[in-house]
Amino acid sequence: MEDAECLQTVVRTLRILSDSPAHRRLLTAQGCVSPLLALLGREESGLLGAAARATAELTRSCCAPCALQVSRHGGIPRLASLAAHGERAVREGALTALGNLCGQGFVRPSVGGAGGIGLLVEALRSESGSPSAPAHLRALCLCCREAVNRARVREEGGLDLLLALLKEPGHRASHSRIIGALLGFFYDQHAMDYLHVRGLVPVLLDKLVTLAGLRQTPHLGPCSSPPEEPEEERQAASFDYPPERPIDGEELPQEASSSFLSLRSWLVSEGYIESPEEVHPVPLSEAEGLHPLQQPPGELMVPEPLEPGAADRLSGALLPADPRPLPVLPLSPTSPPPPHEPCLPEAPVLLLLSRFSQAEDPAPGLVTERSLRTLLDYLTLARPPGARCARLLARLACNPNCLEALVRARAVPLVRAQLIHGLRPALLPESVEVTRGHGGDWTYTRRNRELGEVLLRNLSVQAESPFGAGALTHFLLSGSPSDKEACAIALPLLCRNESLRRRLLLDHGGLHLLLETLLTSQDPVASFGAADGVAWLAGALGEGPAPERARLAEEGGGAGPRCPYRELVGRGAVDMWLVLDGGERLAASRAHLSRGSEVFGAMLGGGYLESRQSEVPLGGVAADVADLLLHHLHGCWAQAGCSSFDRLGQRGAEEKEGVPFEESLLGRALSAAGQFLLGDLVPRLEQAAYLSCDPSCLPALCLFAERHHLPGLHARCLCGLLEAPMGARERVEAWRKLAEGAGDRVGLLSALRALLLKHV
């Protein structure tokens, strides 16, 4: 049948019949592949286009027998030449057929050798949004599974193309496949360096958050493609490690061993032969002095590289006797993870990131603040997180070349916040939308805390080395303002060596930078790091009450139940009355008042009118405060069983009711004690205020002391803030309130420095 129109009708019928895998297998078994390929050499454009489309349909979800016949009858070079044809139908049909053939691993080296890689790259580059683009992209990704094709992908600019498509949301459904393809370049240092320079690491970090389910993604668009079926994935496996079995539909002589199949597969993958049929097994009787390769079961033996021209000498014969086996090869990068580690969707991403961290000088994009935040997010929010992420961070922390970058990236406060304290949402920028997966509780808390302690210990070891000490000194003396700040907030936990810590904090200005950051910074990470570092220096990160508060509480108790004021009133030993603004009359002894207060002494013993009055008006003082002052002036003491002083312990209830300190009994009593110059009462009231005040209210008490010029209470509150065992959030909030309300920040900074000098 030579009539072009009739042949075109037959070819169209063949294409229509290739509508299911079963029909395509039946047509292949009936020998339809060879005549169809022969028509690809005709010149009639209509017939040629119909033949190309029929070939594309017949090779859809290409089975092994079909791919084998296409390879045997020279169809791959013919299709590659037609993929550059002027007719669009011919060009698209041939290119689609080549992409379909890539589904069978044993013909992919031949596709690459015929120029199929360049054709696929060019088609994707020119029409990345076409309906056939996902199929072409799948074929290109499959070609990255063999070493010989990976070299061709790199030479044709395929790495740039894959990276560009990985960044495009329109190809989101193929992103996992692209990452798997890039994983094939795991041991190609040149390709890894090139990908890093082109910005692969930030893209991988973004995919890590998405694949782990920490970020909601829009519904997949029309480019979505169904996942590989297990059988298809088995047939598309890398042919660098060929299966120890004949290809489906291939008949081999009985003498053909599995080792011969491995040898022939290797020759195809390395490009020494174009098709598997070029090398045939020869029976032992026909090959004098030769015998089949012997290979222990379960081991993979790879022959040594062949010299040029060796393939010709091997045609029709086997290798010489006693071949030397090489060691068993390690698992390929695409091998499944070990059984103890769950097979997670983000495992390929973690593997690539781990590869970048294994270099002597790891990829700079992996030790930025953004990358650290992403990895820490993954560890604290993913369920379950891959163990490779923790190993990656530990590897970076142990590398001296990463110390400066990690300090600059504020690794110390970030690790402390997210792994040890469990604080994350307030630390990340608003542009990063991360949500908790599977509930709101933190997972693996104990494991994360242990990991955080290990990371900080490793960083401390690096920092205390001669190189690390020099790097930190350089940061403090010559670094940029941001570098100086990052170094200062890391020093307390980074330098456990006392002499080194004192030198960096005192001699090189680290302590001043730390306190300045604590009081002025608006950045949440810097504020947390400074507050955490100051608390670490002051020893406030242990358990139990602060030492100063415990000592004062112990000193405050243990007096008798006497009330001298009531005893005087009961004996009638009073000679005057104090009349308050509300009309209340309080009995008093003129001698006791004059002796206990310089103000009352001048008022009652001088030439004033009050010295001659039996009822002295006392304005501006509330009844409860006046009663407290009279008890003190007549010999009563705090914690001595006096009911008036017992009321000072009610400050906790007032705090719960929201009563400001200045309006409380203690606050008003302190103001009145200063007004009447009761120098011996002020310290007792300060101590009572400090002991009864919740640690979260210490900033307000400190500001009160500053406004009323109470230096003793001010210093005591600062010391309490340094030593109080508060939570991380509460500590940061307390310092923020104090810094915002302080009238003299310079004086506050000096006072804090003086208190911390004894701890450094």
C-alpha positions in Angstrom: 0.0 0.0 0.0 1.8 3.1 -1.3 -1.1 5.6 -1.6 -0.5 8.4 0.8 -4.1 9.1 1.5 -4.8 5.4 2.3 -1.8 5.2 4.5 -2.8 8.3 6.3 -6.3 6.7 7.0 -4.6 3.6 8.3 -2.3 5.6 10.5 -5.2 7.6 11.8 -7.1 4.3 12.6 -4.0 3.0 14.4 -3.9 6.2 16.5 -7.6 5.8 17.4 -7.1 2.2 18.3 -4.3 3.2 20.7 -6.8 4.5 23.3 -5.9 2.3 26.2 -2.8 0.5 27.6 -4.2 -2.9 26.7 -4.8 -1.9 23.1 -1.4 -0.3 22.9 0.2 -3.5 24.2 -1.8 -5.6 21.7 -0.8 -3.4 18.8 2.8 -3.6 19.8 2.7 -7.3 20.0 1.1 -7.5 16.5 4.2 -5.7 15.1 2.7 -2.3 14.4 5.7 -0.3 15.7 8.1 -1.1 12.9 5.8 -0.1 9.9 4.7 3.0 11.8 8.4 4.1 12.3 9.0 3.4 8.6 6.4 6.0 7.7 8.3 8.7 9.6 10.7 8.8 6.7 8.0 9.7 4.1 8.0 13.2 2.7 4.2 13.8 2.4 3.5 16.3 5.1 0.0 15.0 5.9 1.2 11.4 6.2 4.2 12.4 8.2 2.1 14.4 10.6 -0.4 11.6 11.0 2.5 9.1 11.6 4.1 11.4 14.2 0.8 11.8 16.1 0.1 8.1 15.9 3.6 7.3 17.3 3.0 9.8 20.1 -0.3 8.0 20.9 1.2 4.5 20.7 4.0 5.4 23.0 1.8 7.1 25.6 2.5 5.5 29.0 5.1 3.6 27.1 5.5 0.0 27.9 8.9 -1.8 27.8 8.2 -3.9 24.6 7.1 -0.8 22.7 10.2 1.2 23.8 12.4 -1.8 22.9 11.0 -2.0 19.4 11.3 1.7 18.8 15.0 1.5 19.9 15.7 -1.6 17.8 14.2 -0.1 14.6 16.1 3.2 14.8 13.0 5.2 15.9 14.8 7.4 18.5 17.2 9.2 16.1 14.4 9.5 13.6 12.0 11.1 16.1 14.8 13.4 17.3 15.3 14.7 13.8 11.6 15.2 13.3 11.3 17.2 16.5 12.9 20.1 14.7 10.6 19.8 11.7 8.9 22.9 10.2 5.4 21.4 10.5 4.0 22.0 14.0 2.0 18.8 14.0 5.1 16.8 13.1 7.3 18.6 15.6 4.9 18.2 18.5 4.1 14.6 17.8 7.8 13.6 17.5 8.7 15.5 20.7 5.8 14.0 22.6 6.9 10.5 21.5 10.4 11.1 22.7 9.1 12.3 26.0 6.9 9.2 26.3 9.9 7.0 25.7 11.7 8.6 28.6 9.3 6.7 30.8 11.4 3.6 30.2 14.8 3.9 31.9 16.7 1.7 29.5 16.1 3.9 26.4 16.7 7.3 28.1 20.4 7.2 27.4 19.6 6.7 23.7 17.1 9.6 23.8 19.8 11.8 25.3 22.4 10.7 22.8 20.1 11.5 19.9 19.7 15.1 21.2 16.4 14.7 23.0 17.6 16.6 26.1 18.2 19.8 24.1 14.9 19.4 22.3 13.0 19.1 25.6 14.8 22.0 27.1 14.2 24.2 24.1 10.5 23.3 24.0 10.0 24.1 27.7 11.9 27.3 27.5 9.9 28.6 24.5 6.4 27.3 25.6 6.5 26.7 29.3 2.8 27.4 29.6 1.6 25.0 26.8 -0.7 22.0 27.6 2.2 19.7 26.7 4.7 21.4 29.0 4.0 19.1 32.0 4.7 16.0 29.9 7.9 17.5 28.5 8.9 18.5 32.0 8.3 15.0 33.3 10.5 13.6 30.6 13.3 16.1 31.3 13.1 15.2 35.0 13.3 11.5 34.2 16.4 12.1 32.1 18.2 13.4 35.2 18.2 9.9 36.6 21.2 8.8 34.5 24.7 10.3 34.8 25.2 10.6 31.1 22.0 12.5 30.7 22.6 14.7 33.7 25.8 15.9 31.9 23.7 16.7 28.8 21.1 18.5 30.9 23.8 20.7 32.5 25.4 21.4 29.1 22.0 22.4 27.5 21.2 24.9 30.3 18.6 22.6 31.8 19.6 23.5 35.4 18.6 27.1 34.9 15.3 26.0 33.3 14.5 23.6 36.1 15.2 26.2 38.7 13.1 28.8 36.9 10.2 26.3 36.7 10.6 25.5 40.4 10.0 29.2 41.2 6.9 29.4 39.0 3.6 28.8 40.8 2.0 27.6 37.5 4.2 24.5 37.7 3.5 23.8 41.4 2.2 20.3 40.7 5.6 19.4 39.2 7.8 21.0 41.8 8.3 17.7 43.7 9.3 16.1 40.5 11.8 18.9 39.7 13.3 18.6 43.2 13.7 14.9 42.6 15.5 15.7 39.4 17.8 18.1 41.1 18.5 15.5 43.6 20.2 13.4 40.9 23.0 16.0 40.8 23.7 15.3 44.5 27.3 14.2 43.9 28.0 16.8 41.1 29.8 19.5 42.9 29.9 21.8 39.9 26.2 21.5 39.5 25.6 22.1 43.2 27.7 25.2 43.2 25.9 26.5 40.2 22.5 25.9 41.7 23.5 27.6 44.9 24.7 30.7 43.1 21.4 30.8 41.2 19.4 30.8 44.4 18.3 27.3 45.0 18.6 27.4 48.8 15.9 30.0 49.4 13.6 28.1 47.0 14.2 24.9 48.9 13.5 26.6 52.2 10.2 27.9 50.9 9.3 24.4 49.6 10.2 22.9 53.0 7.6 25.0 54.7 5.0 24.2 52.1 5.6 20.5 51.9 5.6 20.1 55.6 2.1 21.5 55.7 3.1 24.7 57.6 1.7 27.0 54.9 -1.6 26.8 53.1 -1.2 26.7 49.3 -3.8 27.6 46.7 -5.6 24.9 44.8 -3.4 23.3 42.1 -4.1 24.7 38.6 -4.4 23.0 35.3 -0.7 22.0 35.4 -1.4 19.4 38.0 -0.5 15.9 37.1 -1.3 12.5 38.7 1.4 10.8 40.7 3.4 8.0 39.3 1.9 4.5 39.5 4.2 2.0 41.3 4.7 0.0 38.1 5.5 3.1 36.1 7.9 4.3 38.7 9.6 1.0 38.7 10.1 1.1 34.9 11.2 4.7 35.0 13.9 4.0 37.6 17.5 5.1 37.0 19.2 2.8 34.5 22.6 3.6 36.1 21.5 0.8 38.5 19.6 -1.5 36.1 17.3 -4.2 37.4 18.6 -7.8 37.4 16.0 -9.1 35.0 15.2 -9.1 31.3 13.2 -6.3 29.8 9.5 -7.2 29.5 8.9 -8.7 26.1 12.5 -9.4 25.4 13.6 -12.9 24.6 17.1 -13.8 25.4 19.0 -17.1 25.0 19.2 -19.3 28.0 22.9 -18.6 28.4 22.2 -14.9 29.1 22.9 -14.2 32.8 21.8 -11.3 35.0 25.3 -10.0 35.0 25.3 -9.8 31.2 22.1 -7.7 31.5 23.8 -5.4 33.9 26.8 -5.0 31.6 24.7 -4.2 28.6 22.6 -1.7 30.6 25.8 0.0 31.7 27.1 0.2 28.2 23.8 1.9 27.1 23.8 4.3 30.0 27.4 5.3 29.3 26.8 5.9 25.7 29.1 3.1 24.3 26.2 1.6 22.4 23.0 3.1 21.1 20.6 0.2 21.7 20.6 -2.9 23.9 20.4 -5.2 20.8 24.0 -4.2 19.7 25.4 -6.6 22.3 24.2 -10.2 22.3 25.3 -13.0 24.6 27.4 -15.7 23.1 27.2 -19.3 24.3 30.2 -20.6 26.0 30.9 -23.1 23.2 31.2 -20.2 20.7 33.5 -18.1 22.9 36.7 -20.0 23.5 38.3 -19.1 26.8 35.4 -16.9 27.9 32.7 -17.5 30.4 29.8 -15.6 31.8 30.4 -13.2 34.7 29.9 -14.6 38.1 28.3 -12.3 40.6 27.3 -12.9 44.2 23.5 -12.6 44.6 22.3 -9.3 46.0 25.5 -7.4 45.2 26.0 -4.8 42.5 29.2 -5.2 40.5 30.2 -2.4 38.1 32.9 -3.0 35.5 35.8 -0.7 35.3 35.6 2.2 32.8 36.4 1.1 29.3 39.1 2.5 27.1 38.1 4.1 23.8 37.2 1.5 21.2 36.6 -1.2 23.9 32.9 -1.3 23.0 33.8 -2.5 19.5 35.9 -5.3 20.9 33.1 -6.3 23.2 30.5 -6.6 20.5 29.4 -10.3 20.3 31.6 -11.4 23.2 31.8 -11.2 26.9 34.4 -9.8 29.2 37.6 -11.8 29.8 37.8 -14.3 32.5 38.2 -13.4 36.2 36.8 -9.9 36.2 37.8 -7.9 39.2 34.8 -6.9 41.2 34.5 -3.4 42.7 33.1 -2.6 46.1 29.3 -2.4 46.5 28.1 1.0 45.5 26.2 3.1 48.0 22.5 3.8 47.6 21.7 6.3 45.0 20.4 9.8 46.1 16.9 8.7 45.0 16.9 5.7 47.3 14.3 5.6 50.0 15.4 6.8 53.5 16.3 4.3 56.2 13.4 2.4 57.8 13.7 4.2 61.1 13.1 7.6 59.5 9.6 8.2 58.1 9.2 8.8 54.4 8.2 12.4 54.4 7.2 14.6 51.4 9.9 17.1 52.3 12.6 14.4 52.6 14.2 15.3 49.1 14.3 19.0 50.1 16.0 18.1 53.4 18.5 15.9 51.6 19.5 18.7 49.2 19.8 21.2 52.1 21.9 18.7 53.9 24.1 18.4 50.9 24.8 22.1 50.9 25.7 21.9 54.6 28.3 19.2 54.2 30.9 21.3 52.4 33.9 22.5 54.4 32.6 26.0 53.7 28.8 25.5 53.6 26.6 27.4 51.3 26.2 31.0 52.5 22.4 30.9 51.8 22.0 28.2 54.4 23.4 30.3 57.3 21.2 33.4 57.0 18.6 34.5 59.6 15.8 33.6 57.2 17.1 30.1 56.7 17.6 29.5 60.4 14.0 30.7 61.2 12.6 28.4 58.5 14.6 25.3 59.8 13.6 26.1 63.4 10.0 26.5 62.3 10.1 23.1 60.7 11.6 21.5 63.8 9.0 23.0 66.2 5.8 22.9 64.0 6.1 19.9 61.7 4.6 16.6 62.8 6.9 14.7 62.7 9.9 16.6 61.6 12.6 14.9 59.6 15.7 14.0 61.7 17.9 15.2 58.9 17.0 18.8 59.8 18.4 18.5 63.3 21.6 16.9 62.0 21.9 19.7 59.5 21.8 22.4 62.2 24.2 20.4 64.4 26.6 20.2 61.5 26.5 23.9 60.9 27.0 24.6 64.6 30.1 22.4 64.7 31.7 24.1 61.6 34.1 26.9 62.5 33.6 28.5 59.1 29.9 29.1 60.0 30.5 30.8 63.4 30.6 34.4 62.1 27.6 33.8 59.8 25.6 32.2 62.6 26.4 35.0 65.0 25.4 37.6 62.4 22.2 35.6 61.8 21.4 35.8 65.5 21.4 32.0 65.9 21.8 32.1 69.7 18.6 34.1 70.5 16.6 32.2 67.8 17.7 28.8 69.1 17.0 29.8 72.7 13.6 31.2 71.7 12.2 28.5 69.5 13.9 25.3 70.7 14.3 26.0 74.5 11.6 28.5 75.3 9.1 27.4 72.7 8.5 31.0 71.4 8.0 31.5 67.8 5.1 33.6 66.5 6.3 37.0 67.8 9.7 36.5 66.3 8.9 36.0 62.6 8.2 38.8 60.2 4.5 39.3 59.2 5.4 38.4 55.6 5.9 34.8 56.5 2.5 33.1 56.8 3.0 29.9 58.9 0.3 28.0 60.6 0.4 25.2 63.1 -0.4 21.8 61.7 -2.6 19.2 63.4 -3.5 21.2 66.5 -2.0 24.0 68.5 0.4 22.2 70.9 4.1 22.2 70.5 5.5 18.8 69.6 8.7 17.1 70.6 9.3 19.7 73.3 11.9 17.7 75.2 13.8 16.7 72.0 13.8 20.3 70.8 15.1 21.5 74.1 17.9 18.9 74.1 18.8 19.9 70.5 18.9 23.5 71.4 21.3 22.9 74.3 23.5 20.8 72.0 23.6 23.5 69.4 24.4 26.2 71.9 27.1 24.1 73.5 28.7 23.4 70.0 28.6 27.1 69.2 30.2 27.9 72.5 33.0 25.5 71.8 33.6 27.3 68.5 33.4 30.7 70.1 36.0 29.9 72.8 38.6 28.7 70.3 41.3 31.1 69.3 39.6 31.6 65.9 36.2 32.2 67.5 37.5 34.6 70.1 39.2 36.6 67.3 36.0 36.6 65.2 33.9 37.9 68.2 36.5 40.6 69.0 36.5 41.7 65.4 32.7 42.0 65.5 32.7 44.2 68.6 35.6 46.4 67.4 35.1 46.7 63.7 31.8 45.3 62.8 28.7 47.1 61.5 26.1 48.3 64.0 23.9 45.3 63.3 26.9 42.9 63.7 27.9 44.5 67.0 24.4 44.2 68.3 24.1 40.5 67.2 27.4 39.7 68.8 26.5 41.5 72.1 23.3 39.6 72.6 25.0 36.3 71.9 28.0 36.8 74.2 26.5 35.8 77.6 25.4 32.4 76.3 28.2 32.0 73.7 31.2 32.6 76.0 31.0 30.3 79.0 34.7 30.9 79.7 34.8 33.6 82.4 38.0 35.4 81.4 37.0 35.6 77.7 33.5 36.7 78.7 34.8 39.5 80.9 37.3 40.7 78.2 34.6 40.9 75.5 31.9 42.4 77.7 34.0 44.8 79.7 37.1 45.6 77.8 35.5 45.6 74.3 32.2 47.2 75.2 30.0 44.2 74.8 28.1 44.9 78.1 27.3 48.4 77.1 25.9 47.2 73.7 23.9 44.5 75.4 22.2 46.9 77.8 21.7 49.5 75.2 20.0 46.9 73.0 17.9 45.9 76.0 16.6 49.4 76.6 16.3 50.8 73.1 15.8 48.0 70.5 12.3 47.6 68.9 13.3 44.4 67.2 11.6 41.4 69.0 14.6 39.0 68.4 17.1 41.6 69.7 14.9 42.4 72.7 14.5 38.8 73.6 18.2 38.0 73.1 19.2 41.0 75.3 16.8 40.1 78.0 17.7 36.5 77.9 21.4 37.3 78.0 21.1 39.7 80.9 19.1 37.2 82.9 21.7 34.5 82.1 24.5 36.8 83.5 22.4 37.6 86.6 21.8 33.9 87.2 18.0 34.2 86.9 17.5 31.2 84.7 17.5 28.7 87.5 14.6 27.3 89.6 13.3 28.8 92.8 12.9 32.4 94.1 15.6 35.0 93.4 18.3 35.1 96.1 17.6 38.8 97.0 13.9 38.3 97.5 14.5 35.1 99.5 17.0 36.9 101.8 14.7 39.8 102.4 11.7 37.6 103.1 13.7 35.7 105.7 14.9 38.9 107.4 11.4 40.4 107.5 9.8 37.9 109.9 10.0 36.8 113.5 9.0 39.7 115.8 6.7 39.7 118.8 2.9 40.6 118.9 3.3 44.0 120.7 1.7 47.2 119.6 3.3 50.2 121.6 0.9 52.7 120.1 -2.2 51.0 121.4 -0.5 50.6 124.8 0.1 54.3 125.0 -3.5 55.2 124.0 -4.7 52.6 126.5 -2.7 54.2 129.3 -3.9 57.7 128.4 -0.4 58.8 127.7 -1.4 61.0 124.7 -1.7 64.8 124.8 -2.9 65.8 121.3 -5.1 64.9 118.4 -4.4 65.0 114.7 -7.5 66.1 112.7 -7.6 64.9 109.1 -9.4 66.3 106.1 -12.3 63.8 106.5 -12.9 64.8 110.1 -11.1 61.8 111.6 -9.4 62.4 115.0 -6.3 60.4 115.9 -4.7 60.5 119.3 -0.9 61.1 119.5 1.9 61.9 121.8 3.6 65.2 121.0 6.9 64.0 122.3 6.9 60.9 120.1 5.9 62.8 117.0 8.6 65.5 117.6 11.3 62.9 118.3 10.4 60.7 115.3 10.1 63.3 112.5 12.0 66.5 111.8 8.8 67.9 110.2 6.7 67.3 113.2 9.5 68.4 115.5 9.6 71.8 113.8 5.8 72.0 113.6 5.1 71.1 117.2 8.1 72.4 119.0 8.8 75.7 117.3 6.9 79.0 117.0 4.2 77.7 114.8 0.5 77.8 115.8 0.4 74.0 116.0 2.8 74.1 119.0 0.1 75.5 121.1 -2.9 73.5 119.8 -4.2 70.3 121.3 -6.0 69.5 118.0 -3.6 69.8 115.1 -5.0 69.7 111.5 -3.1 67.4 109.1 -4.2 68.0 105.5 -3.5 65.9 102.5 -3.1 62.5 104.3 -5.6 59.7 104.2 -6.8 58.1 107.4 -5.1 54.7 106.7 -1.8 56.3 105.9 -2.0 58.6 109.0 -2.7 55.6 111.2 0.3 53.8 109.7 2.6 56.8 110.4 1.4 57.2 114.0 2.0 53.5 114.7 5.5 53.9 113.4 6.2 57.1 115.3 5.0 55.6 118.5 7.3 52.5 118.3 5.5 49.9 116.2 7.4 48.0 113.5 6.5 46.1 110.4 5.7 42.4 110.9 5.5 43.0 114.7 1.9 41.9 115.1 0.5 45.5 114.6 -2.7 45.4 112.7 -1.9 48.6 110.9 1.3 47.1 109.4 -0.4 43.9 108.7 -2.5 45.7 106.1 0.7 46.3 104.0 0.6 42.6 103.0 -2.6 43.2 101.1 -0.7 44.6 98.1 -1.2 41.3 96.2 -5.0 41.6 96.4 -4.8 45.2 95.2 -2.7 44.1 92.2 -5.3 41.5 91.2 -8.0 44.3 91.4 -5.9 46.5 89.1 -5.1 49.2 91.7 -1.9 51.1 90.6 0.9 51.2 93.0 0.7 54.9 93.6 -2.9 54.6 94.7 -2.2 51.6 97.0 -1.6 51.9 100.7 2.1 51.2 100.3 2.5 53.8 97.6 0.7 56.5 99.5 2.6 55.5 102.7 5.9 55.8 100.9 5.0 59.3 99.6 3.9 60.4 103.1 7.1 58.9 104.7 9.2 61.0 102.3 7.0 64.1 102.9 7.5 63.9 106.7 11.2 62.9 106.4 10.7 59.5 108.2 14.1 58.2 107.2 13.9 55.0 109.2 10.4 54.1 107.9 11.2 54.5 104.2 13.5 51.4 104.0 11.0 49.3 105.8 8.2 50.4 103.4 10.5 49.8 100.4 11.2 46.3 101.6 7.5 45.6 102.2 6.7 47.0 98.7 9.4 44.9 97.1 8.4 41.7 98.8 4.7 42.0 98.2 5.1 43.0 94.6 4.7 40.4 91.9 7.8 40.2 89.6 5.7 41.3 86.6 4.9 44.6 88.5 8.5 45.4 89.3 8.8 47.8 86.3 6.0 49.9 87.7 7.5 49.9 91.2 10.9 50.8 89.7 9.4 53.8 87.8 7.6 54.9 91.0 10.9 54.8 92.8 12.5 56.9 90.1 9.7 59.6 90.2 9.8 59.8 94.0 13.6 59.8 94.2 13.9 56.5 96.1 17.3 55.2 95.0 17.3 52.3 97.4 14.0 51.0 96.1 15.0 51.7 92.5 18.2 49.6 92.8 16.3 46.9 94.6 13.7 46.7 91.8 16.4 46.6 89.1 18.1 43.8 91.0 14.8 42.0 91.2 14.2 42.3 87.5 17.7 40.9 86.8 17.2 37.9 89.2 13.5 37.2 89.0 12.7 33.8 87.5 10.1 35.1 85.0 9.1 33.5 81.7 10.8 34.7 78.6 7.8 36.7 77.4 7.2 38.3 80.7 10.9 39.3 81.0 10.9 41.0 77.6 7.7 42.8 78.4 9.0 43.9 81.8 12.1 45.5 80.3 10.1 47.1 77.6 7.8 48.8 80.1 10.7 50.0 82.1 12.6 51.4 79.1 9.5 53.2 77.8 8.6 54.8 81.2 12.1 55.7 82.3 12.8 59.4 82.5 16.6 59.0 82.6 17.7 56.1 80.3 21.4 57.0 80.7 21.1 56.7 84.4 19.1 53.5 84.1 21.8 52.0 81.9 24.5 53.0 84.3 22.6 51.5 87.2 22.1 48.2 85.4 25.8 48.1 84.4 26.8 48.6 88.0 24.6 45.8 89.1 25.8 43.4 86.4 29.5 44.0 87.0 29.5 41.6 89.9 28.0 38.8 87.7 30.2 39.1 84.7 
